Amino acid sequence: MSSKAEVTARIVELLQLVIASSVMSNERIAHSLGLNVVDLQAFGFIARNGAPMTAGEVSQQTQLPTSTTTRVLDRLEKGGFIERSTDPNDRRRVVVRVRDGALDGAGRGGDGDPYADILVGMSRVHAGFSVDELEVVARYLDAVKDVR
């Protein structure tokens, strides 16, 4: 039987491999969309939020400096991924939201989805685990997702 230290060391090593693989996949996907990887990740934060965000909120979520966030948002807007508008509740604020159609197919495995192969592979992996096991994995990932 393995010790907790041995299992923890294995988890850390495996997470490093997963992160490295994710970085490379994200680089490939970003390139296919005409983005750099930072812009793709920032877009992901905006899309997952599901509601309009201020530039400050994007900066906080991504942990990018505000000046960098402004340039990222400029590129995403120019590329047709987001749009800026005045906050209807506070006309002094500008919010960003995912542009209609910007997510067509993305993350759903359909034609043109840059994540299709990854989703198929993950589905195969998930099939080998029980719901209880997947719940433990989800709980662990939720606990470590904000470790930076």
PAMI-333453 format. One record per residue: chain; residue in one letter; x, y, z of N, C-alpha, C, CB in turn. Coordinates in pm, 1 decimal. Glycine has a CB too. Example, Ala and Ser with C-alpha at 12.3 -4.5 7.8 and 13.67 -1.06 7.14 Angstrom:
 chain res     n.c1     n.c2     n.c3    ca.c1    ca.c2    ca.c3     c.c1     c.c2     c.c3    cb.c1    cb.c2    cb.c3
     A   a   1319.0   -569.0    780.0   1230.0   -450.0    780.0   1320.0   -330.0    780.0   1130.8   -447.3    904.6
     A   s   1285.0   -225.0    708.0   1367.0   -106.0    714.0   1290.0      3.0    787.0   1408.4    -59.8    572.5
This chain:
 chain res     n.c1     n.c2     n.c3    ca.c1    ca.c2    ca.c3     c.c1     c.c2     c.c3    cb.c1    cb.c2    cb.c3
     A   m     84.6   -118.4      0.0      0.0      0.0      0.0     89.0    124.5      0.0    -96.2     -0.1    122.9
     A   s     50.7    222.0    -78.0    127.9    346.1    -88.0    100.4    437.3     30.5     95.7    419.0   -218.7
     A   s    200.7    516.8     63.4    182.1    617.1    169.1    116.6    741.6    108.9    318.7    653.6    236.8
     A   k     63.8    825.9    195.8      2.7    950.2    149.7    105.9   1036.0     76.9    -58.2   1028.2    268.2
     A   a    228.8   1039.6    127.0    335.1   1118.0     63.0    364.2   1066.4    -77.6    463.3   1114.2    147.8
     A   e    363.9    934.2    -94.6    389.5    876.0   -227.3    276.3    908.8   -324.4    406.8    723.2   -216.7
     A   v    153.7    895.9   -278.1     38.9    926.4   -363.8     36.8   1075.2   -398.0    -93.5    885.2   -294.8
     A   t     64.1   1159.1   -299.2     67.4   1303.8   -322.6    174.4   1339.3   -424.9     92.9   1379.5   -191.0
     A   a    291.9   1279.9   -412.9    399.9   1305.6   -508.9    358.5   1261.7   -649.1    529.2   1232.6   -466.3
     A   r    290.7   1148.7   -658.7    243.5   1100.7   -789.7    139.4   1195.6   -847.4    184.5    958.5   -777.6
     A   i     48.1   1243.6   -765.0    -53.3   1338.7   -811.4     12.9   1465.5   -863.5   -152.1   1372.8   -698.0
     A   v    108.9   1518.5   -789.8    178.7   1640.7   -832.7    247.7   1617.4   -966.7    282.2   1685.5   -726.0
     A   e    315.3   1504.0   -980.5    383.8   1472.3  -1106.3    283.9   1460.9  -1221.7    463.8   1341.2  -1092.3
     A   l    173.2   1392.8  -1197.2     71.5   1376.6  -1301.3      6.6   1509.8  -1337.6    -35.3   1277.5  -1255.8
     A   l    -18.7   1594.1  -1237.8    -75.0   1725.9  -1267.1     20.8   1809.0  -1351.5   -108.1   1799.8  -1137.2
     A   q    150.8   1798.0  -1324.5    248.4   1869.9  -1406.3    241.5   1823.2  -1551.4    390.7   1850.2  -1350.7
     A   l    224.4   1693.1  -1572.1    211.4   1640.0  -1708.0     81.2   1685.3  -1773.8    218.1   1487.2  -1705.8
     A   v    -28.5   1685.1  -1697.1   -157.1   1731.5  -1749.9   -148.0   1878.9  -1788.1   -270.2   1709.5  -1646.4
     A   i    -86.3   1958.4  -1702.8    -72.1   2101.5  -1731.0     11.6   2122.3  -1856.8     -7.9   2174.9  -1610.8
     A   a    122.9   2051.2  -1868.6    207.8   2064.8  -1987.2    131.0   2026.2  -2113.3    334.1   1978.1  -1973.4
     A   s     57.1   1917.3  -2106.9    -23.2   1874.0  -2220.9   -130.8   1977.3  -2254.1    -87.6   1737.7  -2192.2
     A   s   -194.0   2033.0  -2151.2   -297.8   2135.0  -2171.5   -240.7   2261.1  -2234.2   -365.2   2169.4  -2039.0
     A   v   -122.7   2301.0  -2189.5    -58.7   2419.8  -2246.7    -35.4   2398.6  -2395.7     75.3   2451.1  -2174.5
     A   m     17.0   2282.1  -2431.3     44.5   2255.1  -2572.3    -85.4   2247.1  -2652.8    124.4   2124.4  -2587.1
     A   s   -187.7   2182.4  -2599.0   -317.0   2175.4  -2667.7   -377.4   2313.4  -2684.2   -413.9   2085.1  -2591.5
     A   n   -369.8   2393.9  -2578.5   -424.9   2528.9  -2586.3   -349.1   2614.8  -2686.3   -422.3   2594.6  -2449.4
     A   e   -219.5   2595.8  -2695.7   -140.9   2668.7  -2795.8   -188.2   2632.1  -2936.2     10.4   2638.0  -2780.1
     A   r   -208.9   2503.0  -2960.4   -256.1   2456.9  -3091.3   -395.8   2512.5  -3121.3   -257.9   2302.4  -3096.6
     A   i   -484.6   2505.3  -3023.7   -621.4   2554.1  -3043.0   -622.4   2704.9  -3064.1   -709.6   2517.0  -2922.7
     A   a   -546.5   2776.6  -2983.1   -539.3   2922.4  -2998.5   -492.2   2957.4  -3138.8   -444.6   2984.6  -2892.8
     A   h   -388.5   2891.0  -3184.8   -335.1   2917.7  -3318.8   -441.3   2891.3  -3425.3   -210.1   2831.1  -3345.6
     A   s   -518.7   2783.0  -3408.6   -622.4   2750.1  -3507.1   -731.8   2856.0  -3512.1   -683.9   2614.3  -3475.3
     A   l   -749.1   2929.8  -3402.4   -850.8   3035.8  -3396.0   -793.4   3174.1  -3425.9   -916.0   3036.8  -3258.8
     A   g   -662.9   3179.6  -3452.3   -598.9   3308.0  -3479.2   -571.9   3388.7  -3353.8   -683.7   3388.1  -3572.2
     A   l   -560.4   3320.5  -3240.1   -536.2   3386.9  -3112.2   -402.8   3342.1  -3054.9   -650.1   3357.5  -3012.7
     A   n   -355.5   3414.7  -2954.2   -245.0   3361.3  -2875.1   -307.5   3293.3  -2753.2   -142.0   3475.0  -2832.9
     A   v   -227.9   3217.4  -2681.5   -282.1   3134.0  -2574.1   -338.3   3216.8  -2458.1   -174.2   3040.4  -2522.4
     A   v   -279.3   3331.9  -2429.1   -331.5   3417.7  -2321.6   -469.2   3470.8  -2360.1   -234.1   3535.8  -2292.4
     A   d   -484.8   3513.1  -2485.7   -614.3   3562.5  -2531.6   -720.0   3452.0  -2525.1   -603.1   3617.1  -2675.0
     A   l   -682.0   3330.3  -2565.1   -775.4   3217.9  -2559.1   -820.4   3191.7  -2415.8   -711.1   3091.8  -2617.8
     A   q   -726.4   3194.1  -2321.9   -761.5   3168.9  -2182.5   -849.8   3280.2  -2126.3   -635.1   3154.6  -2097.9
     A   a   -818.8   3404.4  -2160.2   -902.8   3516.3  -2114.8  -1043.2   3502.6  -2171.9   -841.0   3652.2  -2156.3
     A   f  -1052.0   3465.7  -2299.6  -1182.4   3443.9  -2361.6  -1257.4   3332.9  -2287.9  -1166.4   3408.5  -2511.5
     A   g  -1185.3   3228.4  -2248.3  -1248.2   3119.8  -2173.8  -1307.6   3166.5  -2042.1  -1148.1   3010.4  -2147.9
     A   f  -1236.6   3254.0  -1971.3  -1289.9   3309.0  -1845.8  -1419.3   3386.4  -1872.6  -1185.1   3401.4  -1777.5
     A   i  -1418.9   3466.5  -1978.1  -1537.7   3546.4  -2011.5  -1653.4   3454.4  -2049.0  -1507.2   3644.9  -2127.8
     A   a  -1625.9   3354.7  -2132.1  -1731.2   3263.5  -2177.5  -1788.3   3181.7  -2062.0  -1677.1   3170.0  -2285.5
     A   r  -1701.7   3131.3  -1974.6  -1749.9   3050.5  -1861.4  -1826.9   3133.6  -1760.3  -1633.1   2982.1  -1792.1
     A   n  -1799.1   3262.4  -1754.1  -1870.1   3348.3  -1658.9  -2019.2   3352.6  -1690.9  -1811.4   3490.7  -1660.5
     A   g  -2051.4   3349.0  -1819.1  -2190.8   3343.7  -1860.4  -2266.7   3474.2  -1850.8  -2260.0   3244.1  -1780.7
     A   a  -2203.1   3578.6  -1804.0  -2267.5   3709.5  -1792.6  -2163.8   3815.2  -1828.1  -2325.9   3733.1  -1648.2
     A   p  -2210.2   3933.8  -1866.3  -2113.5   4040.1  -1896.6  -2020.4   4067.0  -1778.5  -2186.9   4169.1  -1935.2
     A   m  -1896.2   4101.2  -1811.3  -1794.0   4129.9  -1709.9  -1729.5   4263.8  -1741.4  -1686.4   4016.9  -1704.2
     A   t  -1684.1   4332.2  -1639.1  -1604.6   4452.7  -1661.6  -1461.1   4410.2  -1691.4  -1610.5   4549.1  -1537.8
     A   a  -1384.2   4501.6  -1747.7  -1242.8   4473.6  -1772.9  -1171.4   4442.4  -1641.7  -1175.1   4593.1  -1844.2
     A   g  -1208.9   4511.9  -1535.7  -1149.0   4486.7  -1404.7  -1176.4   4345.8  -1355.4  -1200.4   4586.6  -1303.8
     A   e  -1297.5   4296.6  -1379.1  -1331.1   4159.4  -1339.1  -1251.4   4057.6  -1420.6  -1482.2   4134.0  -1355.8
     A   v  -1234.3   4085.5  -1549.8  -1152.7   3997.4  -1634.0  -1009.5   3996.6  -1582.4  -1157.0   4042.6  -1782.8
     A   s   -957.8   4114.9  -1550.8   -821.8   4126.9  -1498.4   -807.1   4048.0  -1368.4   -785.7   4274.9  -1475.3
     A   q   -905.6   4058.6  -1282.0   -901.8   3987.2  -1154.0   -906.0   3835.9  -1175.8  -1019.4   4031.2  -1064.4
     A   q   -994.5   3789.7  -1263.3  -1006.8   3645.9  -1289.4   -880.2   3588.4  -1351.9  -1125.7   3619.1  -1380.6
     A   t   -821.8   3661.2  -1446.4   -704.2   3611.5  -1517.7   -574.5   3639.0  -1443.9   -697.6   3672.9  -1654.6
     A   q   -579.2   3728.9  -1347.5   -461.4   3775.9  -1274.0   -360.9   3843.8  -1367.1   -394.3   3659.0  -1201.1
     A   l   -413.2   3907.0  -1471.5   -329.9   3986.2  -1562.0   -335.4   4131.7  -1518.5   -376.4   3970.7  -1710.0
     A   p   -227.6   4207.2  -1540.6   -233.0   4351.2  -1512.6   -341.2   4416.3  -1598.9    -94.4   4418.3  -1538.8
     A   t   -398.2   4525.6  -1550.3   -507.1   4590.7  -1624.3   -462.8   4635.4  -1763.0   -559.5   4710.6  -1546.2
     A   s   -338.6   4681.2  -1776.4   -292.0   4724.9  -1908.5   -286.6   4606.8  -2005.9   -152.6   4791.4  -1897.4
     A   t   -245.9   4490.7  -1958.0   -243.0   4371.0  -2042.5   -384.7   4327.5  -2075.6   -166.4   4256.1  -1973.1
     A   t   -473.4   4332.9  -1977.4   -612.9   4295.2  -1999.9   -674.9   4382.0  -2107.8   -693.7   4306.4  -1870.1
     A   t   -646.8   4511.2  -2106.1   -700.1   4601.7  -2208.3   -655.1   4557.3  -2346.8   -655.4   4747.0  -2181.5
     A   r   -527.4   4524.2  -2361.8   -476.3   4480.1  -2492.5   -538.8   4346.5  -2534.0   -322.4   4467.4  -2488.5
     A   v   -555.9   4255.6  -2438.6   -620.2   4127.1  -2467.3   -762.7   4150.6  -2516.3   -620.2   4036.0  -2341.6
     A   l   -837.7   4234.3  -2445.9   -976.1   4262.5  -2485.0   -982.2   4331.1  -2620.8  -1044.9   4349.6  -2379.4
     A   d   -887.3   4419.0  -2648.4   -881.0   4483.3  -2780.6   -867.0   4377.6  -2890.4   -762.5   4583.6  -2787.2
     A   r   -776.7   4280.9  -2869.6   -754.7   4176.6  -2970.9   -877.4   4085.9  -2983.6   -629.9   4092.4  -2935.5
     A   l   -939.3   4050.0  -2871.1  -1058.7   3965.3  -2876.3  -1174.0   4036.1  -2946.8  -1101.2   3924.4  -2735.0
     A   e  -1186.9   4165.5  -2922.6  -1292.4   4242.0  -2989.5  -1264.0   4251.4  -3138.9  -1304.8   4383.3  -2928.2
     A   k  -1141.5   4282.7  -3174.3  -1103.4   4293.7  -3315.5  -1124.2   4160.7  -3387.8   -956.3   4338.6  -3328.4
     A   g  -1099.9   4048.7  -3317.7  -1117.4   3916.2  -3376.5  -1261.5   3868.3  -3380.7  -1036.2   3817.9  -3301.4
     A   g  -1354.0   3946.0  -3324.6  -1494.7   3909.1  -3328.2  -1537.8   3811.7  -3220.0  -1526.2   3851.3  -3459.3
     A   f  -1457.6   3797.3  -3115.5  -1490.7   3703.2  -3008.6  -1575.0   3766.6  -2898.0  -1363.8   3646.7  -2949.2
     A   i  -1553.8   3894.4  -2872.9  -1629.2   3964.1  -2768.5  -1679.5   4096.0  -2823.6  -1542.1   3987.3  -2641.9
     A   e  -1769.2   4156.7  -2748.3  -1811.6   4293.5  -2778.7  -1818.0   4371.1  -2648.4  -1949.8   4295.9  -2852.3
     A   r  -1791.3   4499.8  -2660.5  -1798.4   4589.3  -2544.4  -1925.2   4671.6  -2555.7  -1672.3   4682.0  -2535.0
     A   s  -1983.1   4701.3  -2440.0  -2100.6   4789.0  -2438.3  -2107.9   4858.0  -2302.8  -2231.9   4708.8  -2467.0
     A   t  -2189.2   4961.2  -2297.4  -2210.0   5033.2  -2172.0  -2295.3   4947.4  -2079.5  -2277.0   5171.6  -2197.0
     A   d  -2257.8   4941.7  -1954.3  -2334.1   4868.4  -1853.6  -2470.8   4934.7  -1840.7  -2259.2   4865.4  -1715.5
     A   p  -2579.9   4860.8  -1864.3  -2712.6   4922.3  -1855.7  -2747.2   4973.0  -1715.8  -2817.0   4823.4  -1899.6
     A   n  -2679.7   4920.0  -1612.8  -2706.5   4962.6  -1475.7  -2617.7   5077.5  -1429.9  -2689.2   4846.5  -1382.6
     A   d  -2510.1   5102.1  -1502.9  -2416.8   5209.2  -1467.0  -2347.0   5253.8  -1594.5  -2312.8   5162.0  -1358.4
     A   r  -2396.1   5360.4  -1654.5  -2347.5   5404.3  -1785.4  -2200.8   5446.4  -1784.5  -2431.6   5518.5  -1834.6
     A   r  -2141.1   5458.5  -1666.8  -1998.4   5492.9  -1659.2  -1910.5   5371.2  -1683.4  -1965.3   5554.3  -1523.1
     A   r  -1968.8   5253.2  -1668.0  -1890.8   5129.1  -1680.7  -1909.6   5066.3  -1818.1  -1931.0   5028.8  -1571.5
     A   v  -1803.7   5002.9  -1863.6  -1809.2   4926.6  -1987.8  -1798.0   4779.0  -1951.4  -1695.5   4970.0  -2087.8
     A   v  -1881.0   4697.7  -2014.6  -1876.3   4553.9  -1991.0  -1842.1   4482.6  -2121.3  -2011.1   4502.4  -1933.8
     A   v  -1786.3   4363.6  -2106.6  -1757.3   4280.0  -2222.8  -1841.1   4154.0  -2212.5  -1605.1   4245.7  -2232.3
     A   r  -1881.1   4104.8  -2326.7  -1958.7   3980.6  -2332.2  -1915.6   3904.2  -2456.3  -2113.3   4008.7  -2334.0
     A   v  -1941.6   3774.9  -2455.4  -1912.7   3692.4  -2571.9  -2005.0   3736.4  -2684.9  -1930.6   3540.0  -2540.0
     A   r  -1946.6   3756.5  -2799.6  -2023.4   3799.0  -2917.1  -2109.7   3682.2  -2965.5  -1928.4   3848.9  -3031.4
     A   d  -2232.3   3710.9  -3006.1  -2320.5   3607.4  -3059.9  -2249.1   3531.9  -3171.6  -2453.0   3669.3  -3112.0
     A   g  -2253.2   3399.8  -3164.5  -2190.4   3316.1  -3265.9  -2045.3   3282.6  -3238.8  -2200.2   3382.4  -3396.7
     A   a  -1983.0   3350.8  -3143.7  -1840.4   3327.2  -3117.6  -1814.1   3188.1  -3061.6  -1787.0   3431.5  -3021.2
     A   l  -1913.7   3127.9  -2999.9  -1896.3   2995.4  -2939.2  -1960.3   2883.5  -3020.3  -1954.1   2995.0  -2800.1
     A   d  -2008.8   2913.6  -3139.5  -2075.5   2810.5  -3218.6  -1986.5   2687.8  -3232.6  -2113.3   2864.7  -3356.9
     A   g  -2032.1   2576.9  -3180.2  -1959.0   2451.0  -3189.8  -1852.6   2430.6  -3085.1  -1897.1   2441.1  -3321.2
     A   a  -1800.5   2536.1  -3025.9  -1687.9   2521.8  -2932.7  -1730.4   2449.1  -2805.8  -1629.9   2659.5  -2897.2
     A   g  -1655.2   2347.7  -2770.3  -1681.0   2273.8  -2647.3  -1796.5   2177.0  -2655.4  -1706.1   2368.3  -2537.7
     A   r  -1850.8   2158.7  -2775.5  -1965.0   2069.0  -2790.6  -1931.8   1948.4  -2878.8  -2083.4   2145.0  -2849.1
     A   g  -1810.5   1947.2  -2933.8  -1767.0   1833.4  -3013.5  -1819.2   1832.6  -3155.5  -1808.0   1709.0  -2947.2
     A   g  -1886.2   1937.9  -3198.5  -1941.3   1943.4  -3333.4  -1836.8   1978.6  -3437.6  -2053.4   2043.1  -3338.9
     A   d  -1881.9   1985.2  -3562.6  -1792.4   2023.5  -3671.7  -1729.5   2158.1  -3642.2  -1867.9   2027.9  -3805.8
     A   g  -1601.4   2165.5  -3664.1  -1531.0   2291.1  -3642.9  -1495.8   2319.7  -3498.6  -1612.2   2401.9  -3694.8
     A   d  -1530.7   2230.0  -3408.2  -1498.3   2251.3  -3267.1  -1351.7   2218.3  -3244.0  -1589.2   2164.9  -3175.0
     A   p  -1271.5   2318.0  -3205.4  -1129.2   2290.8  -3184.4  -1102.7   2198.3  -3065.4  -1055.3   2420.8  -3164.3
     A   y  -1202.8   2177.8  -2981.1  -1187.5   2090.3  -2865.0  -1241.9   1949.0  -2889.4  -1257.4   2151.7  -2745.5
     A   a  -1288.9   1919.4  -3010.2  -1357.3   1792.4  -3037.7  -1274.1   1670.8  -2998.9  -1393.0   1783.9  -3184.5
     A   d  -1149.3   1665.4  -3042.7  -1065.5   1548.4  -3012.4  -1042.9   1533.2  -2862.5   -930.6   1559.4  -3084.2
     A   i  -1023.9   1644.3  -2794.8  -1002.7   1640.2  -2649.9  -1128.3   1589.0  -2579.6   -964.4   1780.4  -2596.3
     A   l  -1244.9   1636.5  -2622.3  -1370.3   1593.2  -2560.4  -1394.4   1444.1  -2580.6  -1487.4   1672.7  -2617.2
     A   v  -1362.7   1393.2  -2699.2  -1377.8   1249.9  -2725.7  -1284.0   1170.2  -2635.4  -1349.4   1218.2  -2875.0
     A   g  -1159.0   1213.5  -2625.8  -1062.4   1144.8  -2540.3  -1103.0   1146.7  -2394.2   -926.0   1207.2  -2555.5
     A   m  -1151.5   1261.3  -2348.2  -1194.5   1271.2  -2208.1  -1315.7   1182.7  -2182.3  -1227.1   1417.1  -2171.7
     A   s  -1404.8   1174.2  -2278.8  -1522.9   1090.2  -2264.5  -1482.4    943.5  -2247.0  -1615.6   1106.4  -2386.5
     A   r  -1381.9    901.8  -2322.9  -1331.7    763.9  -2308.8  -1273.4    741.1  -2169.3  -1224.5    734.0  -2416.5
     A   v  -1198.7    837.4  -2120.7  -1140.7    825.5  -1986.4  -1251.4    819.4  -1881.8  -1045.4    944.0  -1956.8
     A   h  -1348.9    908.5  -1892.3  -1458.3    913.6  -1794.4  -1535.6    782.3  -1789.3  -1553.6   1028.4  -1827.6
     A   a  -1547.4    715.9  -1903.4  -1623.3    590.6  -1909.7  -1563.2    482.6  -1820.0  -1629.5    540.3  -2053.4
     A   g  -1435.0    492.7  -1789.5  -1369.0    393.3  -1706.2  -1380.5    417.8  -1557.0  -1227.0    386.6  -1742.4
     A   f  -1456.0    517.8  -1517.2  -1469.4    552.5  -1375.3  -1615.9    552.7  -1334.6  -1405.9    690.1  -1346.3
     A   s  -1640.3    516.1  -1210.5  -1776.4    522.2  -1156.9  -1811.3    668.1  -1125.9  -1790.5    433.2  -1028.6
     A   v  -1938.0    693.2  -1105.2  -1982.5    828.0  -1067.8  -1917.0    869.7   -936.7  -2137.1    833.7  -1055.2
     A   d  -1908.3    778.6   -841.1  -1844.9    810.7   -712.5  -1698.5    849.8   -731.2  -1855.2    691.3   -616.3
     A   e  -1626.8    776.6   -816.3  -1486.5    810.0   -842.2  -1474.2    946.1   -910.1  -1420.7    701.7   -929.2
     A   l  -1561.3    971.5  -1005.8  -1559.0   1101.1  -1074.6  -1591.6   1215.1   -978.9  -1658.0   1101.2  -1191.6
     A   e  -1679.7   1190.4   -882.9  -1711.8   1292.0   -781.5  -1588.0   1327.9   -699.8  -1824.2   1242.0   -688.0
     A   v  -1506.4   1228.2   -665.2  -1383.0   1253.4   -589.9  -1286.6   1336.4   -674.9  -1316.1   1119.3   -546.7
     A   v  -1272.6   1299.5   -801.4  -1185.1   1375.8   -891.8  -1235.0   1519.4   -903.3  -1178.9   1309.4  -1032.3
     A   a  -1364.7   1537.0   -921.7  -1421.9   1671.7   -933.7  -1398.5   1752.4   -806.7  -1572.5   1663.8   -963.9
     A   r  -1415.0   1689.4   -692.6  -1393.0   1758.8   -564.9  -1246.9   1801.6   -551.8  -1433.0   1668.1   -445.7
     A   y  -1155.2   1713.9   -589.2  -1012.3   1745.9   -582.4   -978.1   1861.2   -677.5   -927.2   1621.2   -616.7
     A   l  -1023.8   1851.5   -802.0   -992.4   1956.5   -899.6  -1052.3   2090.3   -858.6  -1043.5   1917.2  -1038.3
     A   d  -1171.4   2086.9   -800.9  -1232.4   2210.6   -752.2  -1147.8   2272.7   -641.5  -1374.9   2183.9   -701.4
     A   a  -1088.9   2188.5   -558.2  -1006.7   2238.5   -447.1   -874.2   2296.8   -495.0   -980.0   2126.7   -347.5
     A   v   -818.0   2243.3   -603.7   -685.6   2290.0   -648.5   -690.8   2390.3   -764.0   -602.4   2171.9   -690.3
     A   k   -808.8   2415.9   -819.1   -817.3   2499.4   -939.7   -765.1   2641.3   -921.0   -959.2   2505.8   -986.0
     A   d   -771.6   2694.5   -802.6   -727.5   2832.3   -779.3   -588.7   2841.8   -717.6   -825.9   2902.5   -690.3
     A   v   -520.5   2728.4   -703.7   -383.1   2729.9   -652.1   -293.2   2784.0   -762.6   -336.5   2586.0   -605.5
     A   r   -222.6   2894.2   -731.1   -134.7   2956.3   -833.2     -2.3   2989.5   -772.2   -198.2   3083.6   -893.2
